Structure formats: structure tokens, C-alpha cells
């Protein structure tokens, strides 16, 4: 297999049901009310966990935990759609169609959360998702609707591009190699900037198809280490994080949205204080979002070839762990990696946190 095609693979409460009254929403799916992040940035957010998950039937499951809070009101599409206490698990139905349905979780005391399902459903991409919605170790939350991560954009439909424009994607960072970019050029929303941030340029890691499963795993581990220590990788991620600190609507992607993109998100979330276990879960989620595509790819191969190929399609804890191991080996700790490897000094880190965190 040629390096171009190989890189494309590698870098590749009890539940209740609430029916919501019809209400209009702004084009991006946001309610007309003032964005709660602006209202509550100086307030402690009492939620220790909270998620929104869209169902295939148009419903939404909203789950939260806010110890010590007596009441939480859930709003969507301009109306109250559910209420609960310190813990909640509700299913909301009957909301009007929207590009992305947002929910405001408003506690009786403390700051609110503004959340949506992490996955952005598109015709031409399967791993396009919000990089935010996670709690930091000191109780802040990474805003949703600011930073996105994805697999390749070359198959986006016109409807996809229109949707991304309405969602406010204004800066795209392409982490792929020149061979990938030329064979499958990005389609980006009109008005969005496009920046090449080639992570693997100059890497000798991906030079031949592995012959065994062990060789495939080693290739992935070595690739992860290059993402930390390689000159082009460090330059690429420096470019991406500078863009992330400048404003919202930032998207970075590679081919599969799992390796180069995976380290980009892992390092970014770690930098702003998200715990390692949460970072790992976000990284491993690519296995879920890409499950159908990966299964189809392997099913088309003879079993022996599929066994060798599978590690290239997976994300595994040992891959990401090898990246963090490389950080310790080369820089001593993560803060030194940011400062000496990515040139993100203390002021720039504060700016990044100020842009991305709430609470």
C-alpha cells in the first residue's frame, strides 16, 4: 500500500418522557434568550456531569448530576421542557426541527450549562463532533459550540456546508498530508478560512503496510509519539491552538478524525484542565462513531488481512497513553510540553482558558 492510502486509514431520576410545546429557534438552533455563558461566567457551575444524547426518533435524553441543588429547570426552543432535582434523566420529545438542538440546564443556584448532542450529523462525515461539553478538574466547563473536530471534509454535501455555515464554522485547520489534501480536497463552508497544519509532513513512521498485527500496533504507537515530538507536528498544533484562542467556530480535522485529530483534542482538553479519564473517553469515542465504517472496511478483506488492518482503524488506550508517555520523556510534564514544545506560554494558556471555559 502506498503511503498516501495508508495515512488515509491511520489518520484516518427514573427516565421520564416530556413533550415540548412548539417554539421557534434561531437558525443555529440557539434559543432567542441571552446565551447563558455570558450571564453566568463568574458563577460556580454546580453540575458535576451533564450530557445530551439525540435519539434516532427525534427525541433527546438529558442526564445530569448537580449535588446539593434542589431544582434544575431544562429549557429548549425557548420553553421549559423538563424539571428535576440534584440528579435527572429525562427524555424530551416534540421539539421543532433544528440544525442542532440546544438545551439550557438552569439550577436554582449557580451557573447554567448550555449543551447539545456532541455529534453533528452530516451526509458526508461520520466523526464530526463538538470538542467541548466536558468538566475540568477544578469545576469549570469547556463550552460547546466553540471548537469542533472531524474526519475528512471532501465528501460534504451542499446541505452539509450550508448547515456548518449556519452553525458558525469560520476557521478550518487541515491536519492532513499533501497527498491526502490533493487526492481529496476539503469542502469548507463559504466565508470560512482554510489553513494547512500538516502534522505528519516529514514523518518516516508511515512508510509501508505492516505485515503483522504487532507491527500495526507499533506503527500506531510510533505515530502517536511523532505527534508529540515531531517538528511538523509541534508546528501544526501550535497553529491550531493559536486559532482556538482567537475565537469560536474553529474546526480541525484529518482523514479519519481519530489520530492526528485525536491528539489535537487530547492535548487541548488536557491544557485547559480536563481530567485524563475524560480525555481518554473522548479519544476512544471515535471507535463508536466510526464503528459502521470500520466494520464495513474489515468485512471486505480476507480475515488474515483484516486482523493486520484492524489496529490501523482503531483508537486504543495504549495509543493515546504512548503520546502522554512521550510528553513525560521529552518534556518532563505537560506544562513544559505546552511551553517548550508548542510555545504556549502562561499568558497564552490563560487566554485559551478564558476563551474556552465557563464557570
N, C-alpha and C positions, 0 to 999 in steps of 0.2 A: 504493500500500500504506500502511496506517495505521502510525503509529509503533509501536504495540504489537506488531503482527505482524512488522515489520521487526526490531525489537530481539530478538524471539524467535529470529530466524535468526542475527543477527550475534553475539549474546551467548549467540548460540547456540554335552691327551691326545687320541687318536682317539676318537670317540664310542663309549661302551660302554653296554650295557643292563643294569640291575641290578633284580632283582625283590625287593621288600621283603617281609619277613615281616609277617603281620597283627599289629597292635597297636592298643590303644585310645588315643584322644586326648581331651583336654578339649573342651567344647562349642565353643570358639572356634577349634579346630584347633591349639592350642598343645600341646606335649608336657607331661607332668606334671613334667618336670625344672625346676629353677630357671631362670628367664629369664636367658640368658647376658649380656644387657646389664647386669644388676645385678652379675654376677660379674666382668665384665671392663672396667668403665667406666674404670679407671685404667690399663689396659694398652694398649700400642700395637697397633693392628689392622694386620696385615701385608698384608691384601688391598688391591690397587690397583683391582681390578674384580671384580664378582660379580653374577650375575643368576640368577633362577629364572623359567622360562617354562613355563606349563602347555600341554600338547598337547590336541587335541580328543579323543584316545583315552584320556585319563585319565593319561597319562604326564607326567613333569616333566623338563625339561632344566635341569641345574645347571652353570653355567660360572663359573670363577673364575681369577684370576691373583694369586699371592702370592709375589713374587720373594724368593728366599733361604729359603723354607720347604721342609723336606724331606718333610713329610707333612701332609695335610689329611684329616680324617675328616668325613664328611657324615652327619648324623643326621636322621631324620624319624620321626614317630609313635612315638617312644620307642626306636628301634633304629638301629644303624648301617646305612646303605643304600648307601654308597659310600666309597671311599678314593682318594686321589690325591696328587700332589706339588705342586710350585710352580704348575703350571697344570693345569686339569682341565676336562673336558667330558663329563659323564655323563648318561645318561637313566635315570631311576628309574621303575619300573612296579610295580603291585600294591599301592599304598598304600590304606589304608581311606578311605572317603568322609569328607570334612570340609568345613565351610563354607569354610575356607581352609587349604591345606596349607603348613605352615611347615617350613623346613629350617635346621638349625644347622650352619654351616661352622666346624669347630674345628681350628685349626692346632696343630702340636706346640708351638710357642712363640708367645705373643702373644694378643691378644684375638680372640674369636669373632664371627661375624656371624649374625644371626637374620633370615632372608629368606623371602619368599613371592613368587609372581607378583604383579606390580603391579596387574593388572586384577582387580576384583571382579565376577564375572559375576552379573548380575541380570536378571530378566524385564523390568523397566520402565526401565532405563537402560543406555546403551552406553558411557559415558565415565566410569564410576565407578572411580577408581583411587587407590592409595596415593601420597601425595606424597613419601614417603621412599625409602630404599634407595639413596641417592646418596652418593658420597665427596666430602668437601670438599678444598680445595686444600692444607690442612695435615694431611691424613690421618685426620680424623675421618669418621664416617658418620652420615647422617641416619637415625634409627630408622624402621623400618617399623611400622605398626600404631598410629601416633600421630595423624597428620594425613591426611585424605582430601580428594579433590576430585571433583566430579561435574557432570554435566549435570542437567536438571530432575528433581525427585523426584515430580512429580504422578502419574506412571504406575506407581509402585512397587506391586508386588503385596503381598498379606498375607504371602506367603512371603519376599519381599524384606525387608519390615520386620522380620520375625522374625529373619532372618539378620543384618541390621545390628545388631539389639539384641544378638544373641549375640556379634557382633564388637566390641561395646563402644562404638558410636557414642552419645555422650551430649550433644553440642552441635552444632546445625546453624545455619550462617550463610547466609542467603539474600541473594545479591548482586543480585537482580533488581529491576526497577522495579515500581511499584504495579500497573500494568496487567497485567503478567505474573503477579504474585502473585495477583491477583483472578481472572484467567481460568484459571489452572492452579495452584491452591493446593498447597503442599507436603504430602506424606505423610511423617511423621517417625516413627522408632521410639518406642514407648511409653517414657516416662521421660526422653526427650531434650529438652533445652531448644531453643527456636527463637528466633533473633534476626534481625531485618531489618537488613541492612547494604547499603543501596541505593547502588550505585556511580554510576549514571547519572542519578539524580534531578537535574533542573535542567539536564541537558545539552541543548544545541541541535544536537549533532552529527548525531543521527539524526532528521531531520525529513521526509525524502522518499526515495522509491526512486530510486537513481541511474539515469541514462539510458544510461551507457556503462560499459565495464569500467574505464576510468581513473577515473571518478567513484566507482565502487565501491571501488577500491583506496584512493583518497584518503579515503573515508569511514572505512575500517578504520584507516588511519594516524591520522587525526584523533581517532578514538575511543580509540585506544591512548594518545595524548598526554593526552586528558582523564582517563584512568585514573591518570595520574601527577599532573597539576596541578589537576584539578577539585576544588573544595571537598568535594563529597559523596563523591567517590572517595577522597580522603585520609581523610575521617572513617570511611568504610566499612572501609578496610583497617586503620586504627588499631584498630577494634573487633575485627576478625578476629585480628590478631596478638596482641592482649591475651588473647584466648581461647586461642590456640595456646600461649602461655607459661604458661597456668594448668593444663594437664594434657592427657592423651591422649584419643582418641576424638572429635576435632574434625573436622567436615566443613564445607567451604564449597562453594557451587555457584552457577551461573547457569542459563541455559536450555540452551545447547549445551555448557557446561563447557569453553569454549576461549578466550574473550576476557577477560571480567572475571575468571573463574576462572583463566585462563592467566596474567594479570599477577599475581594474588594468589600463585600458586605461584612464578612467576619472581622476584618481589621477596623472598618468604620464603626461597627457596633461596639467592638471592644474599646476603641478610642473614646467613645462617649460614655462608657461605663456600664454597658450591658453585661450581665454575668456570663461566664464561659458556657454554662449549660444551655442557656437560652441561645447563645450564638451557635452552638453546635446544632440545636434543634432547627434553627433557621437554615443552616447549611444542609442538613440531611433532608429537609423538606423537598429538595429537588428530586429525590427518589420518588416521592409521591406524585408531584406534578408531572414528572416525565415517565411515569410508570407505563402508560399505554404505548407511548412511542418506543420506549426501550424494549418492551416485550415484543412488539412487532418486529423490531430490528433483529432481535435474537432468534425469533421464530423462523426467520428467513434463512438462517445459517445452519449448517450441519452442527450437531451437538458438540463435537470437539472444538470447532472454531468458536462457537458461542461461549464455551467455557473460558476461552482465552480472551474473548472480546468483552465479556460482562464487566470486568473490573474497570474498563475504559468508560463504560456507560454509567457506572455507579458513582455516587458520592459515599464515602465511608469515613467513619470517625478517625481511622488511622491516617487518612489523607490530611484532614484538617489538623490533626494533632501534630503531624510532621511539620506543618507550617509554623505552628507555635513553638515547636521544639527548635526550629531553625532560628526563630526570633531570639530565643534564650541563648543559643550557641553563638550567634553572630553579634548580638547587641546587649545581652545580659538581661534586659527586661523590655516590656512593651513600650514604655515611655521613651526609652532610648532608641528603640526602633522608629518610633514616630519622629523623634528629633533628628537622629543621625541618618536614618535610612530614607525617610520621606520628607525631611526638612519641615516638619510640622512642629513649630516651637510652642512654648506655653501660651503665648498670646493667640496664635492661630488655633490652638486647641480650644481655648476659651471661646473664640469666635464660632468655631464649629459647633460647640455645645450650645451656644446662645441661639444659633440658627435652628438646630435640630431638636432641642429638648424643651419640654414644658413641665411646669410644676416646681 
